[in-house]
Each structure stands twice: as C-alpha cells, then as structure tokens.
Amino acid sequence: MSKYSTTAGIPTRGDAFSKLIHHLNEAADQASVLSHLHSTEDSEMDKLTAKGWLGIHELLLRTRAQITKLAMNKFQ
C-alpha cells in the first residue's frame, strides 16, 4: 500500500511530481553505482553489464528531463 502526501486530505500534483522526480533521481544514482561496481570487475561480461547499467542511468535521467518538461506546462 502506497502512502500519498495530501493537503487537507487531497493528493496534490506538486507532491506527486516531487516524489516521482526524487525516485527517478535515486534510481539513476543506483544504476550509476551498479555500473561502477561492475566496471571494477575483471570479466568481459561485467564490463558489458557496467555499460548496460550506465545506459539505464542515462535513460532514467532523460526520462526525468522529459517528465520535468511536460510538467512545466501543467504548473504554469
């Protein structure tokens, strides 16, 4: 069960957006950490996996940027 931030018992767009951006930042950070950890290993498979995690990191950052761009129109 998820907990929702509310104002007077009503969920707000701003709070939901803020939470979404926070979680996307956290996910991107962790993907970057996983990339780094795999890149410190010696096997070729770990090197390839590191590049995959780095790609996921970039995709999450792009997703965050696109969501922010779309949301800017809603909050004006």
Steps between C-alpha positions, in 0.01 A plus 500: 500500500642833398481808716395819331590851610186704532392855565176502700454132407539558127808378310674781313669498161803682637561245774456208259735663249759571768491142622527363145803717421662397829455130421632544146809674639552219751460233232745680268753531784475131584534398135819708489631328813426158351681603183804603701500179704480281190773701327743416782473127422732323256264297281379618162141427603534737797642771271200455268259502794661823622425663165141376524452654845654824375248496215217452750638793700489720189148387410373580848653848481339555159168377635528745790579785261204416276259474794627833633448660160144365476420603856624856447198558276262371768638712785503834318 
